[in-house]
Amino acid sequence: MTVLVVGVADGEQLELLRSGIHRNPHFRVVSHAHDPTVALAHARVLLPDITVLSLAPGLDSLDSTPEILRMFRGVRALDPPSGVVLRTAADRVPRAMSALAVDGAVHVVREGDSEALMRALRTIGLRRASCDPDQMP
């Protein structure tokens, strides 16, 4: 499964996230971008299976940042749509974001919770692997 990482600047944080994702050989980070507009351009070209979108501290709703909302909607509108893992720095998952979970395709996890991140990646991966495009209407 290919992974696009968004919202993490180059440096130690990005390397920790990348190495955590690469612990599972089924997931590969194929691109990353700190800027949501650049990341959406990457997504349109690469069609990632999963987008890991790190949200700024204090952000409790995607509606409050138009670029993030456009990024989220853009990757969900791809064909096939990218699964999304929203990483929040909040101590608890904001209620406005927990309502975004969509049939196993969108997950909200707390930053630093590597086990929750891996569960979300696996859930999205299994969902995509079981999808047979020949059987779709």
N, CA, C and O atoms as a MOPAC input file, in Angstrom:
PM7 MOZYME 1SCF
protein

 N      0.84500 1    -1.16600 1     0.00000 1
 C      0.00000 1     0.00000 1     0.00000 1
 C      0.89400 1     1.23400 1     0.00000 1
 O      1.86400 1     1.31800 1     0.75300 1
 N      0.55100 1     2.17700 1    -0.85100 1
 C      1.32600 1     3.41300 1    -0.93200 1
 C      0.73600 1     4.45500 1     0.00800 1
 O     -0.47900 1     4.53600 1     0.18800 1
 N      1.62600 1     5.25600 1     0.60700 1
 C      1.20700 1     6.23100 1     1.61500 1
 C      1.76600 1     7.60400 1     1.25500 1
 O      2.94400 1     7.74100 1     0.92300 1
 N      0.91500 1     8.60200 1     1.32600 1
 C      1.30700 1    10.00400 1     1.18000 1
 C      1.20900 1    10.63400 1     2.55700 1
 O      0.17700 1    10.52800 1     3.21900 1
 N      2.28700 1    11.29700 1     2.99700 1
 C      2.30900 1    11.96000 1     4.30200 1
 C      2.18200 1    13.46100 1     4.07800 1
 O      2.91000 1    14.04100 1     3.27200 1
 N      1.25800 1    14.08000 1     4.79200 1
 C      0.97000 1    15.50800 1     4.62500 1
 C      1.01800 1    16.21200 1     5.97300 1
 O      0.53700 1    15.68500 1     6.97700 1
 N      1.60700 1    17.41400 1     5.98900 1
 C      1.56100 1    18.24800 1     7.18400 1
 C      2.68900 1    18.04500 1     8.15900 1
 O      2.62900 1    18.55500 1     9.27700 1
 N      3.72600 1    17.31200 1     7.77100 1
 C      4.88400 1    17.10500 1     8.63900 1
 C      6.09500 1    17.66900 1     7.90800 1
 O      6.41900 1    17.23900 1     6.80200 1
 N      6.75700 1    18.63200 1     8.53400 1
 C      7.92300 1    19.25300 1     7.90800 1
 C      9.09400 1    18.27300 1     7.87100 1
 O      9.17700 1    17.35200 1     8.68400 1
 N     10.00100 1    18.49100 1     6.90800 1
 C     11.21600 1    17.67600 1     6.84300 1
 C     11.93900 1    17.73800 1     8.18200 1
 O     11.96300 1    18.77300 1     8.84900 1
 N     12.52500 1    16.61000 1     8.55900 1
 C     13.27200 1    16.58300 1     9.81200 1
 C     12.98600 1    15.32500 1    10.60500 1
 O     12.53600 1    14.31000 1    10.07300 1
 N     13.25900 1    15.42300 1    11.88500 1
 C     13.16300 1    14.26100 1    12.76800 1
 C     11.74400 1    13.70400 1    12.86400 1
 O     11.55900 1    12.48700 1    12.83900 1
 N     10.73800 1    14.57800 1    12.97300 1
 C      9.35100 1    14.11100 1    13.07300 1
 C      8.94400 1    13.30900 1    11.84500 1
 O      8.30500 1    12.26300 1    11.96200 1
 N      9.31500 1    13.80300 1    10.66900 1
 C      8.97700 1    13.09900 1     9.43000 1
 C      9.68000 1    11.75000 1     9.37900 1
 O      9.07100 1    10.74900 1     9.00200 1
 N     10.94300 1    11.71200 1     9.74900 1
 C     11.68700 1    10.45200 1     9.72600 1
 C     11.12300 1     9.44000 1    10.71300 1
 O     11.06600 1     8.24800 1    10.41000 1
 N     10.70400 1     9.89900 1    11.89200 1
 C     10.07500 1     8.99600 1    12.86400 1
 C      8.77100 1     8.42400 1    12.32200 1
 O      8.49800 1     7.23100 1    12.46000 1
 N      7.97300 1     9.28100 1    11.70600 1
 C      6.70300 1     8.82400 1    11.13700 1
 C      6.95700 1     7.85300 1     9.99000 1
 O      6.33000 1     6.79700 1     9.91300 1
 N      7.87500 1     8.21400 1     9.10200 1
 C      8.19700 1     7.35400 1     7.95900 1
 C      8.72200 1     5.98900 1     8.42100 1
 O      8.28800 1     4.95500 1     7.91300 1
 N      9.63500 1     5.98300 1     9.36300 1
 C     10.18600 1     4.70000 1     9.82400 1
 C      9.12900 1     3.87600 1    10.54500 1
 O      9.13500 1     2.64800 1    10.45600 1
 N      8.21600 1     4.54200 1    11.26300 1
 C      7.11700 1     3.82100 1    11.91300 1
 C      6.19900 1     3.15500 1    10.90300 1
 O      5.75700 1     2.02500 1    11.10800 1
 N      5.91400 1     3.85400 1     9.81600 1
 C      5.06700 1     3.28800 1     8.76300 1
 C      5.79100 1     2.13900 1     8.06800 1
 O      5.17900 1     1.12200 1     7.74300 1
 N      7.08700 1     2.30100 1     7.84400 1
 C      7.86200 1     1.28000 1     7.13800 1
 C      8.14700 1     0.04000 1     7.98900 1
 O      8.66500 1    -0.95300 1     7.48000 1
 N      7.80900 1     0.09200 1     9.28600 1
 C      7.95200 1    -1.11600 1    10.10900 1
 C      7.14600 1    -2.26000 1     9.53900 1
 O      7.53200 1    -3.42300 1     9.64600 1
 N      6.02700 1    -1.92200 1     8.93500 1
 C      5.20200 1    -2.93200 1     8.29000 1
 C      5.57300 1    -2.93400 1     6.80900 1
 O      5.41200 1    -1.91300 1     6.14000 1
 N      6.06500 1    -4.05100 1     6.28300 1
 C      6.54700 1    -4.07800 1     4.89800 1
 C      5.45500 1    -3.88200 1     3.84500 1
 O      5.76000 1    -3.74200 1     2.66100 1
 N      4.20200 1    -3.87200 1     4.26100 1
 C      3.10400 1    -3.69300 1     3.31300 1
 C      2.82100 1    -2.22600 1     3.00700 1
 O      2.02700 1    -1.92200 1     2.11700 1
 N      3.46500 1    -1.31400 1     3.74000 1
 C      3.21000 1     0.11400 1     3.56100 1
 C      4.49100 1     0.83500 1     3.19200 1
 O      5.52800 1     0.62400 1     3.82200 1
 N      4.42900 1     1.68900 1     2.17400 1
 C      5.57000 1     2.46600 1     1.70400 1
 C      5.16300 1     3.91700 1     1.54000 1
 O      4.19000 1     4.22000 1     0.85000 1
 N      5.90800 1     4.81800 1     2.17600 1
 C      5.69900 1     6.24600 1     1.97000 1
 C      6.28800 1     6.57600 1     0.60600 1
 O      7.49000 1     6.42200 1     0.38800 1
 N      5.43900 1     7.03000 1    -0.31100 1
 C      5.89800 1     7.33000 1    -1.67500 1
 C      6.14000 1     8.81500 1    -1.87800 1
 O      6.81400 1     9.21400 1    -2.82800 1
 N      5.59000 1     9.64200 1    -0.98200 1
 C      5.79400 1    11.08000 1    -1.09800 1
 C      5.36000 1    11.74100 1     0.20200 1
 O      4.62100 1    11.16600 1     1.00100 1
 N      5.84200 1    12.96500 1     0.38900 1
 C      5.39400 1    13.76700 1     1.51800 1
 C      5.44600 1    15.23500 1     1.12000 1
 O      6.22300 1    15.63100 1     0.25100 1
 N      4.62400 1    16.01800 1     1.75700 1
 C      4.60600 1    17.45800 1     1.53600 1
 C      4.05900 1    18.12800 1     2.78800 1
 O      3.09800 1    17.65100 1     3.39200 1
 N      4.66800 1    19.21300 1     3.16000 1
 C      4.18600 1    19.96300 1     4.31900 1
 C      2.97700 1    20.81100 1     3.93700 1
 O      2.07100 1    21.00600 1     4.74700 1
 N      2.96400 1    21.31000 1     2.71300 1
 C      1.89600 1    22.18200 1     2.22900 1
 C      0.75100 1    21.35400 1     1.63900 1
 O      0.99800 1    20.50700 1     0.78100 1
 N     -0.49100 1    21.57400 1     2.07400 1
 C     -1.62300 1    20.78500 1     1.57100 1
 C     -1.86500 1    20.92100 1     0.06600 1
 O     -2.28700 1    19.96000 1    -0.57700 1
 N     -1.60500 1    22.09000 1    -0.49700 1
 C     -1.82200 1    22.27900 1    -1.93400 1
 C     -0.83500 1    21.45000 1    -2.74200 1
 O     -1.20600 1    20.82900 1    -3.73800 1
 N      0.42300 1    21.44200 1    -2.31200 1
 C      1.45400 1    20.62500 1    -2.97400 1
 C      1.13100 1    19.14700 1    -2.79500 1
 O      1.28100 1    18.35600 1    -3.72600 1
 N      0.68800 1    18.77900 1    -1.60300 1
 C      0.34900 1    17.37900 1    -1.32200 1
 C     -0.80300 1    16.90300 1    -2.21000 1
 O     -0.78700 1    15.76800 1    -2.68800 1
 N     -1.79400 1    17.75600 1    -2.43000 1
 C     -2.91400 1    17.37200 1    -3.28700 1
 C     -2.44800 1    17.16400 1    -4.72300 1
 O     -2.94000 1    16.27000 1    -5.41200 1
 N     -1.50300 1    17.98100 1    -5.17800 1
 C     -0.92700 1    17.78300 1    -6.51700 1
 C     -0.20000 1    16.44200 1    -6.58400 1
 O     -0.31400 1    15.72800 1    -7.58100 1
 N      0.54800 1    16.09100 1    -5.53200 1
 C      1.21600 1    14.78700 1    -5.47500 1
 C      0.17400 1    13.66800 1    -5.53400 1
 O      0.34500 1    12.68800 1    -6.25800 1
 N     -0.89700 1    13.82400 1    -4.77100 1
 C     -1.93200 1    12.78400 1    -4.70900 1
 C     -2.59700 1    12.56600 1    -6.06400 1
 O     -2.89800 1    11.43200 1    -6.43400 1
 N     -2.82200 1    13.63400 1    -6.79200 1
 C     -3.46900 1    13.50400 1    -8.10200 1
 C     -2.59300 1    12.75300 1    -9.09200 1
 O     -3.10300 1    12.10600 1   -10.00700 1
 N     -1.28500 1    12.83300 1    -8.91900 1
 C     -0.36000 1    12.12500 1    -9.81300 1
 C     -0.11600 1    10.70100 1    -9.32700 1
 O     -0.13200 1     9.76100 1   -10.12200 1
 N      0.10900 1    10.53800 1    -8.02400 1
 C      0.52100 1     9.23900 1    -7.47000 1
 C     -0.63600 1     8.31700 1    -7.09300 1
 O     -0.44600 1     7.10500 1    -6.99400 1
 N     -1.83700 1     8.87300 1    -6.88200 1
 C     -3.00100 1     8.09100 1    -6.44400 1
 C     -2.65600 1     7.17300 1    -5.26300 1
 O     -2.74100 1     5.95100 1    -5.38200 1
 N     -2.26900 1     7.76100 1    -4.12400 1
 C     -1.88300 1     6.92900 1    -2.97900 1
 C     -3.06600 1     6.12900 1    -2.43500 1
 O     -4.21400 1     6.57200 1    -2.47300 1
 N     -2.75200 1     4.94900 1    -1.93200 1
 C     -3.78700 1     4.13700 1    -1.28300 1
 C     -4.26200 1     4.81300 1    -0.01000 1
 O     -5.45000 1     4.79400 1     0.31200 1
 N     -3.31000 1     5.42000 1     0.72100 1
 C     -3.59600 1     6.01100 1     2.02700 1
 C     -2.90400 1     7.37200 1     2.12100 1
 O     -1.76200 1     7.53400 1     1.69100 1
 N     -3.61300 1     8.34000 1     2.68800 1
 C     -3.02900 1     9.65200 1     2.98200 1
 C     -3.03100 1     9.82900 1     4.48600 1
 O     -4.07700 1     9.73300 1     5.12700 1
 N     -1.85600 1    10.08900 1     5.05400 1
 C     -1.73200 1    10.38500 1     6.47700 1
 C     -1.61000 1    11.89800 1     6.58600 1
 O     -0.60800 1    12.47900 1     6.16900 1
 N     -2.62900 1    12.52800 1     7.14500 1
 C     -2.71600 1    13.97700 1     7.21900 1
 C     -2.55400 1    14.41600 1     8.67100 1
 O     -3.43600 1    14.18900 1     9.49800 1
 N     -1.41100 1    15.05100 1     8.97400 1
 C     -1.15500 1    15.54800 1    10.32800 1
 C     -1.74200 1    16.93200 1    10.47300 1
 O     -1.48500 1    17.81500 1     9.65500 1
 N     -2.52000 1    17.11700 1    11.50200 1
 C     -3.21300 1    18.37500 1    11.72800 1
 C     -2.47200 1    19.22700 1    12.74800 1
 O     -1.86200 1    18.71000 1    13.68400 1
 N     -2.53400 1    20.53300 1    12.55400 1
 C     -1.85700 1    21.46800 1    13.45000 1
 C     -2.45800 1    21.39200 1    14.85100 1
 O     -3.64800 1    21.11900 1    15.00300 1
 N     -1.63700 1    21.63100 1    15.87400 1
 C     -2.16800 1    21.65000 1    17.24500 1
 C     -3.29500 1    22.67900 1    17.37000 1
 O     -3.21300 1    23.77700 1    16.82000 1
 N     -4.32400 1    22.31200 1    18.08900 1
 C     -5.44500 1    23.21000 1    18.30800 1
 C     -6.53000 1    23.13400 1    17.24700 1
 O     -7.60700 1    23.70500 1    17.41800 1
 N     -6.25600 1    22.43500 1    16.15700 1
 C     -7.25300 1    22.31000 1    15.09200 1
 C     -8.27700 1    21.26200 1    15.52100 1
 O     -7.93300 1    20.09400 1    15.70400 1
 N     -9.53300 1    21.67500 1    15.68100 1
 C    -10.55300 1    20.72100 1    16.11100 1
 C    -11.61400 1    20.48000 1    15.05500 1
 O    -12.57900 1    19.75300 1    15.29100 1
 N    -11.43600 1    21.09600 1    13.87400 1
 C    -12.37900 1    20.89200 1    12.78800 1
 C    -11.68200 1    21.16900 1    11.46500 1
 O    -10.90100 1    22.11500 1    11.36500 1
 N    -11.95200 1    20.36200 1    10.45600 1
 C    -11.35800 1    20.59400 1     9.14100 1
 C    -11.92400 1    21.85400 1     8.49900 1
 O    -11.27000 1    22.46800 1     7.65700 1
 N    -13.12600 1    22.23900 1     8.88800 1
 C    -13.75500 1    23.43300 1     8.32400 1
 C    -12.99900 1    24.71400 1     8.66300 1
 O    -13.14000 1    25.71800 1     7.96500 1
 N    -12.20500 1    24.69000 1     9.71700 1
 C    -11.52500 1    25.91000 1    10.14400 1
 C    -10.30900 1    26.24800 1     9.28000 1
 O     -9.79200 1    27.36200 1     9.36000 1
 N     -9.85200 1    25.31800 1     8.46700 1
 C     -8.70500 1    25.56900 1     7.58300 1
 C     -9.07300 1    25.13100 1     6.17100 1
 O     -9.09200 1    23.93500 1     5.88000 1
 N     -9.36600 1    26.08800 1     5.29000 1
 C     -9.82100 1    25.74000 1     3.93700 1
 C     -8.84800 1    24.85100 1     3.15500 1
 O     -9.28800 1    23.96400 1     2.42300 1
 N     -7.52100 1    25.07000 1     3.29700 1
 C     -6.55800 1    24.25100 1     2.54700 1
 C     -6.61300 1    22.78700 1     2.98800 1
 O     -6.52800 1    21.87800 1     2.16200 1
 N     -6.75600 1    22.57200 1     4.29000 1
 C     -6.82700 1    21.20600 1     4.82200 1
 C     -8.11900 1    20.54100 1     4.36300 1
 O     -8.11100 1    19.38100 1     3.95000 1
 N     -9.22000 1    21.26900 1     4.43500 1
 C    -10.49700 1    20.72100 1     3.98500 1
 C    -10.43800 1    20.37600 1     2.50100 1
 O    -10.93000 1    19.32300 1     2.09600 1
 N     -9.84200 1    21.24900 1     1.68000 1
 C     -9.70300 1    20.99000 1     0.23800 1
 C     -8.82900 1    19.75600 1     0.00400 1
 O     -9.11500 1    18.94500 1    -0.87700 1
 N     -7.76300 1    19.61900 1     0.79800 1
 C     -6.88500 1    18.44700 1     0.69100 1
 C     -7.66700 1    17.17700 1     1.03000 1
 O     -7.60600 1    16.19300 1     0.29300 1
 N     -8.39600 1    17.20200 1     2.13900 1
 C     -9.17500 1    16.04000 1     2.56800 1
 C    -10.18800 1    15.63700 1     1.49700 1
 O    -10.25600 1    14.47500 1     1.09700 1
 N    -10.96400 1    16.60500 1     1.04400 1
 C    -11.96600 1    16.30700 1     0.01400 1
 C    -11.31900 1    15.85400 1    -1.29200 1
 O    -11.85000 1    14.98800 1    -1.98700 1
 N    -10.16600 1    16.44400 1    -1.62300 1
 C     -9.47200 1    16.09100 1    -2.86400 1
 C     -9.00100 1    14.65500 1    -2.89200 1
 O     -9.17400 1    13.97300 1    -3.90200 1
 N     -8.40500 1    14.17100 1    -1.80100 1
 C     -7.92600 1    12.77800 1    -1.80400 1
 C     -9.07700 1    11.79300 1    -1.69800 1
 O     -8.98100 1    10.66800 1    -2.18700 1
 N    -10.17500 1    12.21400 1    -1.05700 1
 C    -11.34200 1    11.33200 1    -0.99200 1
 C    -12.07100 1    11.26800 1    -2.33100 1
 O    -12.81400 1    10.32200 1    -2.58900 1
 N    -11.85700 1    12.28400 1    -3.19200 1
 C    -12.51800 1    12.32200 1    -4.49600 1
 C    -11.70900 1    11.64200 1    -5.59800 1
 O    -12.17800 1    11.54500 1    -6.73200 1
 N    -10.50900 1    11.17200 1    -5.28600 1
 C     -9.70300 1    10.47800 1    -6.29500 1
 C    -10.40700 1     9.18700 1    -6.71300 1
 O    -11.29700 1     8.70000 1    -6.01600 1
 N    -10.00800 1     8.65400 1    -7.83000 1
 C    -10.59200 1     7.39800 1    -8.30400 1
 C     -9.48500 1     6.37000 1    -8.47100 1
 O     -8.75700 1     6.42600 1    -9.46200 1
 N     -9.33200 1     5.44100 1    -7.54900 1
 C    -10.12100 1     5.20100 1    -6.34600 1
 C     -9.76700 1     6.20100 1    -5.24700 1
 O     -8.66400 1     6.74700 1    -5.23400 1
 N    -10.70300 1     6.44000 1    -4.32400 1
 C    -10.43800 1     7.39400 1    -3.24700 1
 C     -9.35300 1     6.88700 1    -2.30400 1
 O     -9.27700 1     5.69700 1    -1.99800 1
 N     -8.52700 1     7.80700 1    -1.85900 1
 C     -7.48900 1     7.46900 1    -0.88600 1
 C     -8.12800 1     7.31400 1     0.48500 1
 O     -8.99400 1     8.10300 1     0.86500 1
 N     -7.70400 1     6.30600 1     1.22100 1
 C     -8.08200 1     6.22400 1     2.62500 1
 C     -7.34500 1     7.33100 1     3.34800 1
 O     -6.27600 1     7.74300 1     2.89700 1
 N     -7.87700 1     7.82800 1     4.45700 1
 C     -7.25100 1     8.94700 1     5.16000 1
 C     -7.10200 1     8.61700 1     6.63600 1
 O     -8.02000 1     8.11200 1     7.28100 1
 N     -5.91300 1     8.91900 1     7.14900 1
 C     -5.67100 1     8.86800 1     8.58400 1
 C     -5.39000 1    10.29700 1     9.01700 1
 O     -4.39000 1    10.89000 1     8.61300 1
 N     -6.27200 1    10.84700 1     9.83800 1
 C     -6.08700 1    12.19200 1    10.38300 1
 C     -5.35500 1    12.06600 1    11.70800 1
 O     -5.85800 1    11.44300 1    12.64300 1
 N     -4.16600 1    12.65700 1    11.79200 1
 C     -3.38300 1    12.64100 1    13.03400 1
 C     -3.59200 1    13.96000 1    13.74300 1
 O     -3.31600 1    15.01800 1    13.17700 1
 N     -4.07600 1    13.91600 1    14.97100 1
 C     -4.32900 1    15.12800 1    15.73500 1
 C     -3.41400 1    15.18100 1    16.94800 1
 O     -3.13700 1    14.16200 1    17.58000 1
 N     -2.94700 1    16.39000 1    17.26300 1
 C     -2.07400 1    16.58500 1    18.42500 1
 C     -2.88200 1    16.74200 1    19.71000 1
 O     -2.30500 1    16.82200 1    20.79400 1
 N     -4.18800 1    16.78500 1    19.60400 1
 C     -5.05100 1    16.96700 1    20.77100 1
 C     -4.92100 1    15.78100 1    21.72200 1
 O     -4.63100 1    14.66000 1    21.30200 1
 N     -5.13900 1    16.04600 1    23.00600 1
 C     -5.07800 1    14.97800 1    24.01300 1
 C     -6.14800 1    13.92900 1    23.77600 1
 O     -5.94400 1    12.74500 1    24.04600 1
 N     -7.28500 1    14.36900 1    23.27200 1
 C     -8.35700 1    13.43600 1    22.91800 1
 C     -8.85000 1    13.81500 1    21.52700 1
 O     -8.67500 1    14.95100 1    21.08600 1
 N     -9.44800 1    12.88300 1    20.85800 1
 C     -9.92500 1    13.12800 1    19.49500 1
 C    -11.08400 1    14.11400 1    19.54600 1
 O    -12.09000 1    13.85100 1    20.20400 1
 N    -10.95500 1    15.25500 1    18.85500 1
 C    -12.05300 1    16.22900 1    18.85700 1
 C    -13.32500 1    15.63400 1    18.26900 1
 O    -13.28900 1    14.89700 1    17.28400 1
 N    -14.46300 1    15.97400 1    18.90200 1
 C    -15.74500 1    15.42300 1    18.47800 1
 C    -16.04200 1    15.75000 1    17.01200 1
 O    -16.61400 1    14.92700 1    16.29600 1
 N    -15.65500 1    16.94600 1    16.56700 1
 C    -15.91500 1    17.33900 1    15.18000 1
 C    -15.17400 1    16.44300 1    14.19500 1
 O    -15.61000 1    16.28000 1    13.05500 1
 N    -14.05200 1    15.86000 1    14.62900 1
 C    -13.29100 1    14.99300 1    13.74300 1
 C    -13.70500 1    13.53800 1    13.86500 1
 O    -13.64500 1    12.79900 1    12.88200 1
 N    -14.11900 1    13.11500 1    15.03200 1
 C    -14.50600 1    11.71200 1    15.18800 1
 C    -15.71800 1    11.39800 1    14.31100 1
 O    -15.94000 1    10.23800 1    13.96600 1
 N    -16.49500 1    12.40300 1    13.95100 1
 C    -17.66600 1    12.19600 1    13.09700 1
 C    -17.27700 1    11.96200 1    11.64300 1
 O    -18.13900 1    11.64200 1    10.82500 1
 N    -15.98900 1    12.11600 1    11.30100 1
 C    -15.53700 1    11.94900 1     9.92400 1
 C    -15.28400 1    10.49500 1     9.54000 1
 O    -15.18600 1    10.17900 1     8.35500 1
 N    -15.17800 1     9.61200 1    10.52200 1
 C    -14.88400 1     8.21200 1    10.22300 1
 C    -15.91600 1     7.66000 1     9.24100 1
 O    -17.12200 1     7.73800 1     9.47700 1
 N    -15.41800 1     7.09900 1     8.13100 1
 C    -16.30400 1     6.64900 1     7.05900 1
 C    -16.01200 1     5.19500 1     6.71900 1
 O    -14.99600 1     4.90500 1     6.08800 1
 N    -16.87700 1     4.28400 1     7.12200 1
 C    -16.79200 1     2.87600 1     6.73000 1
 C    -15.37000 1     2.32700 1     6.68700 1
 O    -15.01600 1     1.60800 1     5.75300 1
 N    -14.56400 1     2.64900 1     7.66800 1
 C    -13.20100 1     2.12400 1     7.70500 1
 C    -12.23600 1     2.81800 1     6.76800 1
 O    -11.07100 1     2.42500 1     6.70600 1
 N    -12.66800 1     3.83600 1     6.03200 1
 C    -11.80300 1     4.51900 1     5.07600 1
 C    -11.17600 1     5.78600 1     5.63900 1
 O    -10.16900 1     6.26200 1     5.11500 1
 N    -11.75600 1     6.33500 1     6.69600 1
 C    -11.22100 1     7.53200 1     7.33400 1
 C    -11.08900 1     7.24800 1     8.82300 1
 O    -12.04400 1     6.82600 1     9.47500 1
 N     -9.88600 1     7.48700 1     9.35300 1
 C     -9.61000 1     7.22000 1    10.76800 1
 C     -8.99800 1     8.45000 1    11.40400 1
 O     -8.27000 1     9.19400 1    10.74800 1
 N     -9.28600 1     8.66900 1    12.66700 1
 C     -8.68700 1     9.75600 1    13.42900 1
 C     -7.85300 1     9.11900 1    14.53700 1
 O     -8.36500 1     8.32600 1    15.32700 1
 N     -6.56000 1     9.47000 1    14.59400 1
 C     -5.67100 1     8.93900 1    15.62300 1
 C     -4.92100 1    10.08700 1    16.28000 1
 O     -4.73000 1    11.14700 1    15.68400 1
 N     -4.50700 1     9.86100 1    17.50100 1
 C     -3.70600 1    10.86700 1    18.19700 1
 C     -2.25400 1    10.75600 1    17.76200 1
 O     -1.72100 1     9.65800 1    17.60300 1
 N     -1.62300 1    11.90900 1    17.57300 1
 C     -0.21100 1    11.96000 1    17.22900 1
 C      0.57900 1    11.25100 1    18.32400 1
 O      0.32200 1    11.44800 1    19.51100 1
 N      1.53600 1    10.42800 1    17.92000 1
 C      2.34700 1     9.69800 1    18.88000 1
 C      1.80300 1     8.32300 1    19.22200 1
 O      2.51400 1     7.52500 1    19.83300 1
 N      0.58700 1     8.02300 1    18.85700 1
 C     -0.00100 1     6.71500 1    19.12400 1
 C      0.27700 1     5.81900 1    17.91500 1
 O     -0.55800 1     5.67500 1    17.02300 1
 N      1.46000 1     5.22900 1    17.91000 1
 C      1.88800 1     4.44200 1    16.74900 1
 C      1.04000 1     3.19200 1    16.55400 1
 O      0.83700 1     2.75600 1    15.42100 1
 N      0.54700 1     2.61400 1    17.63100 1
 C     -0.29800 1     1.41700 1    17.50200 1
 C     -1.62400 1     1.77000 1    16.82500 1
 O     -2.09700 1     1.02100 1    15.97000 1
 N     -2.22400 1     2.89300 1    17.19600 1
 C     -3.47900 1     3.31800 1    16.55900 1
 C     -3.24500 1     3.64200 1    15.08700 1
 O     -4.09200 1     3.35300 1    14.24200 1
 N     -2.09900 1     4.24100 1    14.78500 1
 C     -1.76600 1     4.53800 1    13.39100 1
 C     -1.65500 1     3.24900 1    12.58700 1
 O     -2.19200 1     3.16500 1    11.48300 1
 N     -0.97100 1     2.24900 1    13.11800 1
 C     -0.81400 1     0.98800 1    12.39700 1
 C     -2.15300 1     0.26800 1    12.25300 1
 O     -2.40800 1    -0.33900 1    11.21300 1
 N     -3.01100 1     0.31900 1    13.27000 1
 C     -4.34500 1    -0.29100 1    13.15700 1
 C     -5.14100 1     0.38800 1    12.04200 1
 O     -5.81600 1    -0.28000 1    11.25800 1
 N     -5.05900 1     1.70900 1    11.97700 1
 C     -5.77600 1     2.44700 1    10.93300 1
 C     -5.23600 1     2.09100 1     9.55200 1
 O     -6.01400 1     1.87000 1     8.62500 1
 N     -3.90700 1     2.03300 1     9.40400 1
 C     -3.31000 1     1.66500 1     8.11400 1
 C     -3.74100 1     0.26300 1     7.69600 1
 O     -4.10600 1     0.03700 1     6.54200 1
 N     -3.69600 1    -0.67700 1     8.63800 1
 C     -4.08600 1    -2.05700 1     8.32500 1
 C     -5.56600 1    -2.14500 1     7.94900 1
 O     -5.92900 1    -2.85000 1     7.00800 1
 N     -6.41600 1    -1.43100 1     8.68300 1
 C     -7.84900 1    -1.45400 1     8.38300 1
 C     -8.11400 1    -0.92500 1     6.98200 1
 O     -8.86400 1    -1.53100 1     6.21700 1
 N     -7.50600 1     0.19200 1     6.64900 1
 C     -7.68000 1     0.75300 1     5.31000 1
 C     -7.10300 1    -0.19400 1     4.26700 1
 O     -7.71000 1    -0.41500 1     3.21900 1
 N     -5.93200 1    -0.75300 1     4.55500 1
 C     -5.29900 1    -1.68000 1     3.61300 1
 C     -6.15100 1    -2.90400 1     3.34800 1
 O     -6.30800 1    -3.31600 1     2.19900 1
 N     -6.70800 1    -3.49300 1     4.40600 1
 C     -7.56700 1    -4.67100 1     4.23900 1
 C     -8.82900 1    -4.31600 1     3.46800 1
 O     -9.29000 1    -5.09700 1     2.63600 1
 N     -9.38000 1    -3.16100 1     3.73500 1
 C    -10.58500 1    -2.72200 1     3.03000 1
 C    -10.30400 1    -2.55300 1     1.54600 1
 O    -11.10900 1    -2.96700 1     0.71100 1
 N     -9.16900 1    -1.94700 1     1.20800 1
 C     -8.82200 1    -1.73400 1    -0.19500 1
 C     -8.46300 1    -3.04900 1    -0.88000 1
 O     -8.79800 1    -3.24900 1    -2.04800 1
 N     -7.79000 1    -3.93800 1    -0.17300 1
 C     -7.38800 1    -5.21100 1    -0.75500 1
 C     -8.59800 1    -6.08900 1    -1.05900 1
 O     -8.55300 1    -6.89900 1    -1.98500 1
 N     -9.67200 1    -5.94000 1    -0.29700 1
 C    -10.85400 1    -6.76400 1    -0.51800 1
 C    -11.79100 1    -6.16500 1    -1.57500 1
 O    -12.79000 1    -6.78400 1    -1.94000 1
 N    -11.47400 1    -4.98400 1    -2.05600 1
 C    -12.31000 1    -4.32000 1    -3.04900 1
 C    -11.98300 1    -4.88400 1    -4.43300 1
 O    -10.83300 1    -4.83700 1    -4.87000 1
 N    -12.96900 1    -5.40200 1    -5.10100 1
 C    -12.78600 1    -5.93900 1    -6.44500 1
 C    -13.44900 1    -5.00500 1    -7.44400 1
 O    -14.67400 1    -5.00500 1    -7.56300 1
 N    -12.65000 1    -4.19400 1    -8.17900 1
 C    -13.25200 1    -3.22200 1    -9.08600 1
 C    -14.07700 1    -3.87200 1   -10.19600 1
 O    -14.95400 1    -3.21200 1   -10.75300 1
 N    -13.83400 1    -5.13500 1   -10.53900 1
 C    -14.61900 1    -5.80700 1   -11.55800 1
 C    -16.03500 1    -6.10400 1   -11.09400 1
 O    -16.93200 1    -6.31200 1   -11.91200 1
 N    -16.23800 1    -6.12400 1    -9.77400 1
 C    -17.55700 1    -6.41800 1    -9.22200 1
 C    -18.36100 1    -5.15600 1    -8.92900 1
 O    -19.51800 1    -5.23700 1    -8.51400 1
 N    -17.75400 1    -3.99400 1    -9.14100 1
 C    -18.44300 1    -2.74500 1    -8.82900 1
 C    -19.42500 1    -2.41400 1    -9.96100 1
 O    -19.16300 1    -2.71400 1   -11.12600 1
 N    -20.55300 1    -1.79400 1    -9.60600 1
 C    -21.56200 1    -1.46300 1   -10.62800 1
 C    -21.06400 1    -0.40700 1   -11.60100 1
 O    -21.78900 1    -0.02000 1   -12.51600 1

